[in-house]
Structures are given as structure tokens and as C-alpha cells.
Amino acid sequence: MSETMTVNPAHLSDEDRARIHAFLESAKERGEVVDLVPRMEQLTPAELAHRLGMSRSTVLRRIAAGDIHATKVGSHHRISFAEYERYSRELIRQMAEVSAAEIETELFSE
């Protein structure tokens, strides 16, 4: 008997984790092989905002400015997971540069 389960890691609850664990244990007991198949995840501006710790309106402004690359699905924006990762790394790099400049000023200013 072949069974499937679809899980979105962006919205994984404790109940989902328990379902996954039970699913894997059941397959193990039956000697079945479990295939994990990734799908390209598309995030909404609200989901991206939540992940980045900013407001949805800030994400929409960043999209309009071209800082975040998004596609339009109807009248709605969608951001690829790869773009989320790219932008997140960019934010971390920018924060590190600002912090380094502040530290340098504190250490070497008279």
C-alpha cells in the first residue's frame, strides 16, 4: 500500500512533526522506502516578512524597489525560496558591515 504525505516546512506545527514521525515509523515497521521530494516553495510577502522579522508592507516596498525579486501570480506577488535565502544573506552581510564600521569607530576614534 502506497501512502503519501505533503508537508510545508514553512508552516510546520508540533502536530505536523508528530504526523511525520508517525508516518516514518509506520513505513519503517512495514519495511517501506520513503522518498522525500522537494518542490520549489513560493512564499507570499506575508510569509517572507514573518521569516525576515519585518512587516509585509516593508517587503512590498523592497519588491517595488527591486531589492527583492518576485513574480506576479494574478495580482499577488510570490517570492521563491532561493530569493528568500539570497536576500536574507544580503541583510546579514549589510548588518555585519554596519557593525564592523561601528566597532571600528569605537576602537579608533579619539
C-alpha positions as CSV (number, residue, x, y, z in Angstrom):
1,M,0.0,0.0,0.0
2,S,1.5,3.3,-1.1
3,E,0.7,6.3,1.1
4,T,1.8,10.0,0.5
5,M,2.1,12.9,2.8
6,T,2.7,16.5,1.8
7,V,4.2,18.9,4.4
8,N,5.1,22.6,4.0
9,P,8.1,23.2,6.3
10,A,7.2,27.0,6.3
11,H,4.1,26.2,8.4
12,L,5.3,23.1,10.4
13,S,3.4,22.8,13.7
14,D,4.1,20.3,16.5
15,E,1.1,18.3,15.3
16,D,2.7,18.1,11.8
17,R,6.0,17.0,13.3
18,A,4.2,14.2,15.2
19,R,2.4,13.2,12.0
20,I,5.7,13.0,10.1
21,H,7.2,10.9,12.9
22,A,4.3,8.5,13.0
23,F,4.3,8.3,9.1
24,L,8.1,7.4,9.1
25,E,7.8,4.9,12.0
26,S,4.9,3.2,10.2
27,A,6.8,3.0,7.0
28,K,9.8,1.6,8.8
29,E,7.8,-1.1,10.5
30,R,6.4,-2.2,7.1
31,G,9.9,-2.2,5.6
32,E,8.9,0.5,3.1
33,V,11.1,3.0,1.4
34,V,10.2,6.7,1.9
35,D,11.0,9.2,-0.8
36,L,11.3,12.9,0.1
37,V,10.6,15.0,-2.9
38,P,11.4,18.7,-2.8
39,R,9.2,21.3,-4.5
40,M,10.1,24.8,-5.3
41,E,8.5,26.8,-2.5
42,Q,6.9,30.1,-3.2
43,L,6.4,32.5,-0.3
44,T,3.9,35.2,0.0
45,P,5.1,38.7,1.0
46,A,3.5,38.0,4.5
47,E,5.4,34.7,4.8
48,L,8.6,36.3,3.8
49,A,8.0,39.2,6.2
50,H,7.5,36.7,9.0
51,R,10.7,34.9,8.2
52,L,12.7,38.1,8.0
53,G,11.2,39.8,11.0
54,M,9.8,42.7,9.1
55,S,6.4,44.0,8.1
56,R,4.6,42.9,5.0
57,S,4.5,46.5,3.7
58,T,8.3,46.7,4.0
59,V,8.6,43.5,1.9
60,L,6.2,45.0,-0.7
61,R,8.3,48.3,-0.7
62,R,11.5,46.2,-1.2
63,I,9.8,44.3,-4.1
64,A,8.8,47.6,-5.7
65,A,12.3,49.0,-5.3
66,G,13.8,45.9,-6.9
67,D,15.7,44.7,-3.8
68,I,13.6,41.5,-3.6
69,H,12.8,39.7,-6.9
70,A,9.2,38.5,-7.1
71,T,6.9,37.1,-9.7
72,K,3.3,38.1,-10.0
73,V,0.6,35.4,-9.9
74,G,-2.5,37.3,-10.8
75,S,-2.4,40.4,-8.7
76,H,-0.3,38.7,-5.9
77,H,3.5,38.6,-5.5
78,R,5.3,35.3,-4.9
79,I,8.9,35.1,-3.9
80,S,11.0,31.9,-4.5
81,F,12.7,30.3,-1.5
82,A,16.0,30.8,-3.3
83,E,15.3,34.5,-3.4
84,Y,14.5,34.5,0.3
85,E,17.8,32.9,1.0
86,R,19.7,35.3,-1.2
87,Y,18.0,38.4,0.4
88,S,18.5,37.0,3.9
89,R,22.2,36.6,3.3
90,E,22.3,40.1,1.9
91,L,20.7,41.5,5.0
92,I,23.2,39.6,7.2
93,R,26.1,41.0,5.2
94,Q,24.8,44.5,5.5
95,M,24.3,44.2,9.2
96,A,27.9,42.8,9.6
97,E,29.3,45.8,7.6
98,V,27.4,48.3,9.8
99,S,28.5,46.5,13.0
100,A,32.1,46.4,11.8
101,A,32.0,50.1,11.0
102,E,30.6,50.9,14.4
103,I,33.2,48.8,16.2
104,E,36.0,50.4,14.2
105,T,34.7,53.9,15.1
106,E,34.5,53.0,18.8
107,L,38.0,51.5,18.8
108,F,39.9,54.0,16.8
109,S,38.1,57.3,17.2
110,E,39.6,59.9,19.5
